[in-house]
Every structure is written in C-alpha cells, then in structure tokens.
Amino acid sequence: MQRLFPAVAGHVETLSIYDDIDLPAGADGRPYTILNMVSTVDGKTTLGENVVKQPIGSDVDRQLMVRLRVHVDAVVRGAGTVRASPYYPGVPEELEHVRVQRGLERQPLAVVVTGSGDLPVDAPFFRAAPRRPLVLLTTRTPPARMMKLFEWADVEFVGDDSVNFRKAWGLLYEKYGVKRLLCEGGPRLNQDCFAADVLDEVFWTVAPRVAGGSMDLTMVEGHGLLQPMPRLELVHAYVHDSELFLRYKRVRAQRAD
C-alpha cells in the first residue's frame, strides 16, 4: 500500500490505513455518518444478473470494509442490500477487543432502512445475529410483514409513506446512543442520505475494472439530481495493486452568525 495524498509516502502497512481515523461523536443531534462503497472505474457498484457472481473489489477492499466497522456504533444498510447479502455486518472475533478498547459494544448494531418491510427474516442477518437488529420502517408496511419483523428485530416507525431520514438519524442518536454510523449502501439509500444531508464522509474504493453496459447501478441512484450538488474534499488517497482507496469529507456552507 502506498499513500498518494496528502503527501506521497513509501510503503504503508496495507490493512492499517483506517486504524487511526478519528470520527467525531455525532453532529447536530444525529450520528456522524460515513459511507463506504466500492465501484468499478466506470462507476458501477452492481453487476448484472447474468454476470457470474463476483466481488467488484479485491480481498484487501473487503478486509478494509470490515475494519471500518471497528470505529462505529452501528452499520446501516438499505433493504435491497440486505436482500442481496443477507448476513450480519459485524466484525470478526479477533477485532472485537479493538471495539471494546474504544468503549464500544463487541459488535456494531445492524440497522436496516425500508419503506415496505420486504426483508428476508429467515436469513442469517436476523437468525444468526450477534445482536438484535434494528429495522427503521414506515407505517405503510403490510401488517403481516410487521409481525414477522417484530419477532426477529427491534422496529421503529420513522415515516408514513416514506422514511424521514432526519427523524430516523435523530432517533438513532437519542434513543440508541449511536454517535458514529457507517452506511454500506445501496445506491438508493445513499441518494436518500445525501438528499437529507446526513452524510459526512465518503470512503470510496475504485477497483481497476470496467463493467460497461447501461443497466447497472452507480454509487448514488434516485429520482432527479441532488440540489444543491454536495461538494466533497479529498482527505486521503492510497493505492494498492492499482486499486484506489479514497476518503472524502463533505464540505458544507458556512453558517452566517
């Protein structure tokens, strides 16, 4: 691993680049929220159904994704991501002590955001969870789905027809003590988080691959452009075997006194 920015450096221990990141404990009555995603060079974060299932990023990327979870109280995912990868977003046993040393629970709280409640309650995400997951739900969820979710997760209603993200993030902060939150997608959840102005940083792995096509999703997907367009500032850049590991911080307009 080599650092390219803020200053070029020689060899850096590959899996250590996220060890010393310092995340604030909340912002404006909500968790300080970071996003972690991987994409191809042409921006694709999903591969078509007819493509043989294979990860976009390298094994190093996947290990670093897990190591980011060491720093947060909770990991949030959208329903589509949970359906596609129905496993608990935790840390391996050998990293639990690092979390405990930081004053955190051994495993992060897993949070799912869904408008419809369409979740695989029979999957390991729920049935093999080291902690009871939390589902952020809307009241339009069919009653039968609600009853199944109540059995396997804690449930909070954070909207009627759609999720109110400011309300949801405030609830995580005040009721569940989530000061630092990691978002792992998918693309539609990312758009909603940007639109609600609850994202503070972006960790982006650019895999040295090109997918092509026009049907797969980019890192941020939704109806219409984000207005105003969020502006980001580069914090660091590393490269390992032609794969880029970028960290950006959200730049917000200064408030007038």
Backbone as numpy.savetxt, mean C-alpha at the origin, in Angstrom:
# Nx Ny Nz CAx CAy CAz Cx Cy Cz
23.58 -3.34 -4.77 22.73 -2.15 -4.77 23.61 -0.90 -4.77
23.32 0.07 -5.63 24.06 1.32 -5.69 23.12 2.50 -5.55
23.52 3.49 -4.77 22.71 4.70 -4.63 23.05 5.68 -5.74
21.99 6.22 -6.38 22.15 7.20 -7.44 21.82 8.61 -6.98
20.95 8.72 -5.99 20.50 10.02 -5.49 20.07 9.84 -4.03
20.40 10.81 -3.14 20.84 12.18 -3.39 22.31 12.33 -3.74
23.15 11.37 -3.45 24.55 11.43 -3.85 24.96 10.03 -4.27
25.69 9.95 -5.36 26.13 8.65 -5.85 27.03 8.00 -4.80
26.75 6.76 -4.51 27.53 6.01 -3.53 27.87 4.65 -4.11
28.87 4.03 -3.55 29.27 2.70 -4.00 28.28 1.65 -3.54
28.78 0.47 -3.29 27.92 -0.65 -2.91 27.20 -0.37 -1.59
25.90 -0.64 -1.59 25.07 -0.54 -0.39 24.44 -1.90 -0.15
24.39 -2.33 1.09 23.77 -3.62 1.39 22.35 -3.64 0.81
22.07 -4.61 -0.03 20.86 -4.60 -0.86 19.58 -4.48 -0.05
19.42 -5.26 0.99 18.16 -5.28 1.71 18.09 -4.28 2.85
19.08 -3.38 2.92 19.14 -2.43 4.03 18.62 -1.04 3.67
18.24 -0.81 2.41 17.98 0.57 1.98 16.76 1.19 2.63
15.85 0.35 3.15 14.68 0.89 3.84 14.77 0.76 5.36
15.90 0.28 5.86 15.99 -0.01 7.30 15.86 1.25 8.16
16.40 2.36 7.68 16.48 3.56 8.53 15.54 4.67 8.09
14.53 4.36 7.31 13.61 5.41 6.90 12.85 5.90 8.14
12.61 7.19 8.19 11.97 7.81 9.35 10.62 8.37 8.91
9.54 7.74 9.34 8.20 8.16 8.97 7.53 8.88 10.13
6.94 10.05 9.89 6.23 10.76 10.95 5.07 9.95 11.50
4.70 10.23 12.73 3.60 9.50 13.39 2.29 10.26 13.20
1.76 10.19 12.01 0.47 10.82 11.73 0.61 12.23 11.20
-0.45 12.67 10.52 -0.49 14.01 9.94 -1.93 14.45 9.82
-2.26 15.61 10.41 -3.60 16.20 10.29 -4.72 15.25 10.71
-4.51 14.54 11.84 -5.54 13.65 12.36 -5.75 12.39 11.55
-4.75 11.97 10.81 -4.83 10.75 10.02 -3.46 10.09 10.00
-3.37 8.81 9.59 -2.06 8.16 9.51 -1.19 8.79 8.44
0.11 8.87 8.70 1.07 9.21 7.66 1.11 8.01 6.72
0.82 8.24 5.44 0.55 7.12 4.53 1.55 7.07 3.39
2.15 5.90 3.23 3.08 5.68 2.12 2.49 4.63 1.18
2.80 4.78 -0.09 2.34 3.85 -1.12 3.54 3.10 -1.65
3.40 1.78 -1.81 4.47 0.97 -2.40 3.91 0.20 -3.58
4.52 0.42 -4.77 4.07 -0.26 -5.98 5.27 -0.62 -6.84
5.06 -1.58 -7.73 6.05 -1.95 -8.72 5.39 -1.89 -10.09
6.13 -1.44 -11.10 5.60 -1.41 -12.46 6.70 -1.75 -13.44
6.28 -2.06 -14.66 7.23 -2.21 -15.76 7.69 -0.82 -16.20
8.67 -0.77 -17.10 9.15 0.52 -17.60 8.02 1.29 -18.30
7.10 0.57 -18.95 5.97 1.25 -19.60 4.79 1.43 -18.65
5.02 1.31 -17.35 4.04 1.71 -16.36 2.98 0.70 -15.99
3.08 -0.53 -16.44 2.04 -1.52 -16.16 2.27 -2.17 -14.78
1.19 -2.24 -14.02 1.25 -2.89 -12.71 0.47 -4.21 -12.68
-0.22 -4.51 -13.76 -0.90 -5.80 -13.90 -0.55 -6.39 -15.25
-0.64 -7.71 -15.33 -0.42 -8.41 -16.59 -1.69 -9.14 -16.95
-1.99 -9.21 -18.25 -3.25 -9.76 -18.72 -3.51 -11.18 -18.26
-4.79 -11.57 -18.29 -5.18 -12.89 -17.81 -4.56 -14.02 -18.63
-4.22 -13.73 -19.90 -3.67 -14.78 -20.76 -2.15 -14.92 -20.62
-1.55 -14.03 -19.81 -0.12 -14.11 -19.56 0.14 -15.09 -18.42
1.17 -15.92 -18.58 1.53 -16.84 -17.52 1.81 -16.04 -16.24
1.23 -16.44 -15.14 1.38 -15.71 -13.89 2.85 -15.59 -13.51
3.31 -14.36 -13.41 4.68 -14.12 -13.00 4.77 -12.74 -12.37
5.61 -12.57 -11.38 5.73 -11.26 -10.75 6.39 -10.26 -11.69
6.05 -8.99 -11.52 6.66 -7.95 -12.33 8.06 -7.62 -11.82
8.18 -7.49 -10.50 9.46 -7.15 -9.90 10.31 -8.37 -9.58
11.52 -8.09 -9.13 12.47 -9.15 -8.80 12.23 -9.68 -7.39
13.02 -10.68 -7.03 12.96 -11.20 -5.67 13.41 -10.12 -4.68
14.37 -9.29 -5.06 14.80 -8.18 -4.20 13.65 -7.23 -3.95
12.88 -6.91 -4.98 11.73 -6.03 -4.81 10.74 -6.62 -3.82
10.47 -7.90 -3.93 9.49 -8.53 -3.03 10.00 -8.55 -1.59
11.29 -8.75 -1.41 11.84 -8.73 -0.05 11.79 -7.32 0.55
12.06 -6.32 -0.28 12.01 -4.94 0.21 10.57 -4.52 0.51
9.61 -5.04 -0.25 8.20 -4.77 0.03 7.85 -5.22 1.44
8.32 -6.41 1.80 8.05 -6.94 3.14 8.75 -6.09 4.20
9.96 -5.63 3.92 10.72 -4.86 4.90 10.10 -3.47 5.13
9.39 -2.95 4.16 8.67 -1.69 4.38 7.58 -1.87 5.44
7.01 -3.05 5.51 5.93 -3.31 6.48 6.43 -3.25 7.92
7.73 -3.35 8.11 8.30 -3.28 9.46 8.03 -1.93 10.09
7.86 -0.88 9.28 7.81 0.49 9.79 6.40 1.00 10.09
5.36 0.22 9.80 4.00 0.75 9.86 3.12 -0.02 10.83
2.06 0.66 11.27 1.08 0.02 12.14 0.13 -0.88 11.36
-0.14 -0.51 10.10 -1.14 -1.23 9.33 -0.80 -1.20 7.85
-1.32 -2.19 7.13 -1.19 -2.28 5.67 -2.58 -2.29 5.08
-2.85 -1.39 4.15 -4.17 -1.31 3.54 -4.11 -1.74 2.08
-5.12 -2.49 1.67 -5.24 -2.95 0.29 -6.68 -2.78 -0.17
-6.84 -2.64 -1.48 -8.16 -2.63 -2.06 -8.70 -4.03 -2.22
-10.01 -4.14 -2.43 -10.64 -5.45 -2.52 -10.10 -6.25 -3.70
-9.85 -5.59 -4.82 -9.34 -6.30 -5.99 -7.98 -6.92 -5.74
-7.14 -6.21 -5.02 -5.82 -6.74 -4.69 -5.93 -7.93 -3.75
-6.84 -7.87 -2.79 -7.05 -9.00 -1.88 -7.58 -10.21 -2.63
-8.50 -9.99 -3.57 -9.02 -11.12 -4.35 -7.91 -11.75 -5.20
-7.01 -10.92 -5.75 -5.94 -11.42 -6.61 -4.83 -12.10 -5.81
-4.59 -11.60 -4.60 -3.54 -12.15 -3.73 -4.08 -12.26 -2.32
-4.85 -13.32 -2.04 -5.61 -13.41 -0.79 -4.81 -13.90 0.41
-3.64 -13.29 0.62 -2.78 -13.68 1.74 -2.56 -12.49 2.66
-2.32 -12.77 3.92 -2.17 -11.70 4.90 -0.87 -10.95 4.63
-0.91 -9.61 4.56 0.29 -8.81 4.27 1.13 -8.54 5.51
1.72 -9.60 6.03 2.48 -9.48 7.27 3.98 -9.49 7.04
4.73 -9.76 8.11 6.18 -9.87 8.03 6.57 -11.27 8.46
7.70 -11.77 7.97 8.16 -13.09 8.42 8.56 -13.05 9.88
8.58 -14.21 10.48 8.85 -14.31 11.92 10.16 -13.65 12.31
11.17 -13.74 11.43 12.49 -13.20 11.77 12.52 -11.67 11.80
11.47 -11.02 11.31 11.40 -9.56 11.37 10.46 -9.05 12.45
9.78 -9.97 13.14 8.84 -9.54 14.17 9.54 -8.78 15.29
10.74 -9.21 15.66 11.45 -8.56 16.76 11.81 -7.12 16.42
12.02 -6.84 15.13 12.33 -5.47 14.71 11.11 -4.57 14.95
9.94 -5.08 14.65 8.72 -4.33 14.90 8.53 -4.09 16.40
8.76 -5.12 17.19 8.59 -4.99 18.64 9.57 -3.95 19.20
10.80 -3.96 18.70 11.79 -2.97 19.15 11.34 -1.55 18.80
10.54 -1.40 17.76 10.03 -0.09 17.36 8.75 0.29 18.10
8.31 -0.58 19.01 7.10 -0.31 19.77 5.83 -0.68 19.06
5.93 -1.55 18.06 4.77 -1.97 17.27 4.35 -3.39 17.64
3.14 -3.75 17.22 2.70 -5.14 17.34 3.59 -6.04 16.47
3.62 -7.32 16.80 4.47 -8.24 16.03 4.09 -8.26 14.56
2.81 -8.13 14.26 2.34 -8.11 12.88 1.51 -6.85 12.63
1.60 -6.28 11.43 0.76 -5.12 11.13 -0.70 -5.52 11.03
-1.57 -4.57 11.31 -2.99 -4.77 11.09 -3.26 -4.74 9.59
-4.01 -5.70 9.09 -4.39 -5.73 7.68 -5.75 -5.05 7.52
-5.81 -4.08 6.61 -7.03 -3.30 6.37 -7.44 -3.46 4.91
-8.72 -3.67 4.68 -9.25 -3.76 3.32 -10.30 -2.68 3.12
-10.22 -2.00 1.99 -11.22 -1.00 1.62 -12.09 -1.58 0.51
-13.41 -1.59 0.72 -14.31 -2.13 -0.28 -15.66 -1.43 -0.23
-16.21 -1.15 -1.39 -17.53 -0.57 -1.44 -18.64 -1.60 -1.42
-18.34 -2.81 -1.91 -19.37 -3.82 -2.08 -19.27 -4.99 -1.12
-18.13 -5.14 -0.44 -17.96 -6.27 0.47 -17.64 -7.58 -0.22
-17.28 -7.51 -1.51 -16.97 -8.72 -2.28 -15.54 -9.15 -1.97
-15.39 -9.96 -0.93 -14.08 -10.40 -0.46 -14.06 -11.91 -0.25
-12.89 -12.53 -0.44 -12.78 -14.00 -0.30 -12.62 -14.41 1.16
-13.71 -14.48 1.89 -13.63 -14.76 3.33 -13.13 -16.17 3.63
-13.08 -17.04 2.63 -12.54 -18.38 2.84 -11.04 -18.44 2.62
-10.44 -17.32 2.22 -9.02 -17.29 1.87 -8.13 -17.12 3.10
-6.83 -17.41 2.95 -5.89 -17.25 4.09 -5.83 -15.84 4.66
-6.14 -14.84 3.85 -6.15 -13.46 4.35 -6.99 -13.35 5.61
-8.10 -14.08 5.63 -9.00 -14.07 6.79 -8.80 -15.30 7.68
-8.72 -16.49 7.08 -8.73 -17.73 7.87 -7.39 -18.03 8.54
-6.29 -17.51 7.99 -4.97 -17.78 8.57 -4.30 -16.50 9.04
-5.08 -15.51 9.38 -4.54 -14.21 9.77 -3.93 -14.24 11.17
-2.72 -13.69 11.36 -2.14 -13.60 12.70 -2.84 -12.56 13.57
-3.55 -11.64 12.94 -4.38 -10.65 13.64 -5.70 -10.56 12.89
-6.76 -10.26 13.61 -8.06 -10.13 12.98 -8.05 -8.92 12.03
-8.33 -9.12 10.74 -8.29 -8.01 9.80 -9.41 -7.00 10.06
-9.25 -5.83 9.45 -10.25 -4.77 9.53 -10.76 -4.47 8.13
-12.07 -4.46 7.96 -12.69 -4.16 6.67 -13.40 -2.81 6.77
-13.05 -1.90 5.89 -13.71 -0.60 5.79 -14.74 -0.71 4.68
-15.99 -0.52 5.04 -17.12 -0.93 4.21 -18.10 0.22 4.01
-18.97 0.07 2.99 -20.08 1.01 2.82 -21.39 0.32 3.20
-22.40 1.12 3.47 -23.69 0.58 3.88 -24.46 -0.05 2.73
-23.99 0.11 1.49 -24.68 -0.53 0.36 -24.29 -2.00 0.19
-23.39 -2.48 1.04 -22.99 -3.88 0.99 -24.19 -4.79 1.27
-24.43 -5.81 0.46 -25.54 -6.74 0.72 -25.43 -7.37 2.11
-26.55 -7.51 2.81 -26.53 -8.04 4.18 -25.85 -9.40 4.31
-26.01 -10.28 3.31 -25.39 -11.61 3.40 -23.87 -11.50 3.45
-23.31 -10.59 2.66 -21.87 -10.38 2.69 -21.42 -9.78 4.02
-22.22 -8.86 4.53 -21.89 -8.26 5.82 -21.77 -9.32 6.91
-22.72 -10.25 6.95 -22.73 -11.27 7.99 -21.47 -12.14 7.92
-21.03 -12.49 6.70 -19.82 -13.30 6.57 -18.60 -12.53 7.04
-18.56 -11.25 6.71 -17.41 -10.44 7.11 -17.35 -10.25 8.62
-18.52 -10.07 9.24 -18.55 -9.90 10.70 -17.93 -11.11 11.42
-18.03 -12.28 10.80 -17.52 -13.50 11.44 -15.99 -13.54 11.45
-15.37 -12.98 10.40 -13.93 -13.15 10.23 -13.12 -11.86 10.34
-13.79 -10.72 10.51 -13.06 -9.46 10.56 -13.82 -8.44 11.39
-13.09 -7.43 11.84 -13.74 -6.25 12.39 -14.22 -5.41 11.21
-15.36 -4.80 11.35 -15.97 -4.07 10.23 -16.34 -2.66 10.69
-16.01 -1.68 9.86 -16.39 -0.30 10.10 -17.04 0.26 8.84
-18.14 0.98 9.03 -18.82 1.60 7.89 -18.31 3.03 7.73
-17.81 3.32 6.55 -17.17 4.62 6.30 -17.75 5.30 5.06
-19.03 5.06 4.82 -19.70 5.70 3.69 -20.95 4.95 3.33
-21.78 5.59 2.53 -23.02 4.96 2.08 -22.85 4.35 0.69
-22.82 5.17 -0.34 -22.63 4.66 -1.69 -21.16 4.44 -2.03
-20.28 5.23 -1.44 -18.85 5.11 -1.70 -18.08 5.37 -0.41
-16.83 4.97 -0.40 -15.99 5.13 0.79 -15.57 6.59 0.95
-15.74 7.10 2.15 -15.26 8.43 2.50 -13.85 8.25 3.08
-12.84 8.54 2.28 -11.47 8.22 2.67 -10.98 9.10 3.81
-11.39 10.35 3.86 -10.97 11.18 4.98 -11.54 10.64 6.29
-12.81 10.19 6.24 -13.42 9.59 7.42 -12.72 8.29 7.79
-12.43 7.47 6.79 -11.79 6.18 7.03 -10.42 6.34 7.65
-9.61 7.27 7.11 -8.27 7.47 7.64 -8.31 8.08 9.04
-9.28 8.96 9.28 -9.45 9.51 10.62 -9.81 8.43 11.62
-10.66 7.49 11.22 -11.04 6.37 12.09 -9.84 5.49 12.41
-9.02 5.20 11.40 -7.82 4.40 11.63 -6.91 5.07 12.66
-6.79 6.37 12.55 -5.90 7.13 13.43 -6.44 7.19 14.86
-7.72 7.56 14.99 -8.29 7.81 16.31 -8.69 6.53 17.05
-9.34 5.61 16.37 -9.88 4.42 17.04 -8.91 3.26 17.08
-8.12 3.11 16.01 -7.25 1.93 15.92 -5.78 2.27 16.16
-5.48 3.52 16.42 -4.11 3.90 16.76 -3.12 3.75 15.63
-3.59 3.82 14.40 -2.70 3.69 13.24 -2.06 5.05 12.96
-0.77 5.16 13.25 -0.04 6.41 13.02 0.71 6.40 11.69
1.10 5.20 11.27 1.83 5.05 10.01 1.16 3.92 9.23
0.84 4.19 7.96 0.04 3.27 7.15 0.73 3.05 5.81
0.78 1.78 5.40 1.34 1.40 4.11 0.21 0.97 3.19
0.11 1.61 2.03 -0.88 1.23 1.01 -0.18 0.39 -0.05
-0.76 -0.77 -0.37 -0.18 -1.65 -1.37 -1.10 -1.82 -2.58
-1.92 -0.80 -2.88 -2.76 -0.86 -4.06 -4.05 -1.60 -3.84
-4.75 -1.84 -4.92 -4.35 -1.64 -6.30 -4.53 -0.22 -6.84
-4.45 -0.14 -8.18 -4.46 1.15 -8.87 -5.67 2.02 -8.57
-6.83 1.43 -8.40 -8.03 2.25 -8.14 -8.02 2.79 -6.71
-7.55 1.99 -5.77 -7.39 2.50 -4.41 -6.36 3.63 -4.40
-5.29 3.48 -5.17 -4.28 4.53 -5.24 -4.88 5.85 -5.73
-5.71 5.77 -6.77 -6.36 6.98 -7.28 -7.24 7.62 -6.21
-8.01 6.80 -5.52 -8.90 7.34 -4.47 -8.10 8.00 -3.36
-6.95 7.41 -3.01 -6.12 7.99 -1.96 -5.50 9.31 -2.39
-5.05 9.38 -3.63 -4.52 10.65 -4.14 -5.63 11.70 -4.18
-6.81 11.30 -4.66 -7.93 12.25 -4.77 -8.35 12.78 -3.42
-8.27 11.94 -2.39 -8.65 12.36 -1.03 -7.51 13.06 -0.31
-6.35 13.15 -0.95 -5.17 13.82 -0.39 -4.72 13.17 0.92
-4.64 11.84 0.92 -4.20 11.13 2.13 -2.89 10.38 1.91
-2.26 10.54 0.75 -0.97 9.90 0.48 0.16 10.90 0.70
1.21 10.46 1.38 2.33 11.33 1.71 3.62 10.97 0.99
3.80 9.69 0.68 5.02 9.27 0.00 4.70 8.12 -0.96
5.57 7.98 -1.97 5.45 6.89 -2.94 6.78 6.17 -3.04
6.77 4.88 -2.77 7.92 4.01 -3.01 7.60 3.24 -4.30
8.43 3.44 -5.31 8.10 2.92 -6.65 9.29 2.13 -7.18
9.06 0.85 -7.44 10.06 0.01 -8.09 9.76 -0.04 -9.58
10.77 0.28 -10.39 10.63 0.21 -11.85 11.41 -1.00 -12.33
10.68 -2.04 -12.72 11.31 -3.27 -13.18 11.78 -3.09 -14.62
12.94 -3.63 -15.00 13.47 -3.45 -16.35 12.80 -4.37 -17.36
11.50 -4.19 -17.50 10.70 -5.02 -18.40 9.66 -4.14 -19.09
9.20 -4.57 -20.24 8.16 -3.86 -20.98 7.03 -4.83 -21.27
5.80 -4.46 -20.90 4.65 -5.35 -21.08 3.92 -5.08 -22.39
3.79 -3.81 -22.77 3.03 -3.49 -23.97 1.53 -3.66 -23.76
0.78 -3.56 -24.86 -0.67 -3.72 -24.78 -1.36 -2.46 -24.27
-2.69 -2.54 -24.24 -3.47 -1.37 -23.81 -4.53 -1.70 -22.77
-4.60 -2.95 -22.32 -5.67 -3.37 -21.43 -5.25 -3.41 -19.96
-3.97 -3.50 -19.69 -3.53 -3.65 -18.30 -3.47 -2.30 -17.59
-3.44 -2.36 -16.27 -3.56 -1.16 -15.45 -2.21 -0.54 -15.15
-2.23 0.79 -15.04 -1.06 1.51 -14.58 -1.14 1.64 -13.06
-0.23 2.41 -12.47 -0.15 2.48 -11.03 -1.33 3.22 -10.41
-1.93 4.14 -11.16 -3.06 4.93 -10.66 -4.15 4.91 -11.72
-5.33 4.40 -11.37 -6.44 4.27 -12.32 -7.73 4.77 -11.69
-8.54 5.48 -12.49 -9.82 5.96 -12.00 -10.51 6.80 -13.04
-11.64 7.39 -12.65 -12.42 8.21 -13.57 -11.90 9.64 -13.56
-11.38 10.06 -14.70 -10.93 11.44 -14.83 -9.54 11.67 -14.26
-8.98 12.81 -14.64 -7.65 13.19 -14.16 -7.73 13.73 -12.74
-6.65 13.56 -12.00 -6.55 14.16 -10.68 -6.33 15.66 -10.83
-7.17 16.44 -10.17 -7.07 17.89 -10.24 -7.12 18.50 -8.85
-6.08 19.28 -8.48 -4.84 19.49 -9.24 -3.97 18.24 -9.23
-3.09 18.13 -10.20 -2.23 16.96 -10.29 -1.23 16.97 -9.14
-1.18 15.90 -8.34 -0.23 15.86 -7.22 1.21 15.99 -7.73
1.99 16.75 -6.99 3.40 16.94 -7.33 4.26 16.18 -6.34
5.31 15.52 -6.84 6.18 14.70 -6.01 7.62 15.19 -6.11
8.36 14.97 -5.04 9.77 15.34 -5.00 10.60 14.09 -4.71
11.63 13.86 -5.50 12.47 12.68 -5.33 13.26 12.76 -4.03
13.20 11.69 -3.24 13.94 11.60 -1.98 15.19 10.75 -2.14
15.04 9.60 -2.79 16.21 8.77 -3.05 15.98 7.91 -4.28
17.10 7.41 -4.84 17.05 6.50 -5.98 18.19 5.50 -5.85
17.85 4.22 -5.96 18.84 3.15 -5.94 18.66 2.29 -7.19
19.71 1.60 -7.57 19.62 0.67 -8.69 20.28 -0.65 -8.31
19.62 -1.74 -8.71 20.16 -3.07 -8.47 19.78 -3.93 -9.67
20.79 -4.39 -10.39 20.56 -5.26 -11.54 19.56 -4.62 -12.51
19.74 -3.33 -12.79 18.93 -2.53 -13.72 17.51 -2.24 -13.22
17.19 -2.64 -12.01 15.89 -2.34 -11.41 16.05 -1.10 -10.52
15.14 -0.13 -10.69 15.20 1.13 -9.94 14.29 1.09 -8.72
14.79 1.63 -7.62 14.02 1.74 -6.39 13.95 3.22 -6.02
12.78 3.82 -6.23 12.60 5.26 -6.09 11.70 5.57 -4.90
12.02 6.67 -4.24 11.19 7.15 -3.15 10.86 8.61 -3.40
9.57 8.93 -3.43 9.10 10.29 -3.64 8.29 10.76 -2.43
8.36 12.05 -2.17 7.53 12.65 -1.13 6.55 13.61 -1.77
5.32 13.60 -1.27 4.28 14.49 -1.78 4.62 15.94 -1.42
4.52 16.83 -2.41 4.75 18.26 -2.19 3.39 18.94 -2.14
3.10 19.55 -1.02 1.84 20.25 -0.85 2.07 21.75 -0.79
1.09 22.51 -1.25 1.20 23.96 -1.24 1.29 24.46 0.19
2.10 25.47 0.40 2.22 26.07 1.72 0.93 26.78 2.09
0.48 26.55 3.31 -0.73 27.21 3.78 -0.44 28.66 4.17
-1.33 29.54 3.82 -1.17 30.94 4.20 -1.44 31.13 5.68
-0.66 31.96 6.35 -0.86 32.22 7.78 -2.13 33.04 8.03
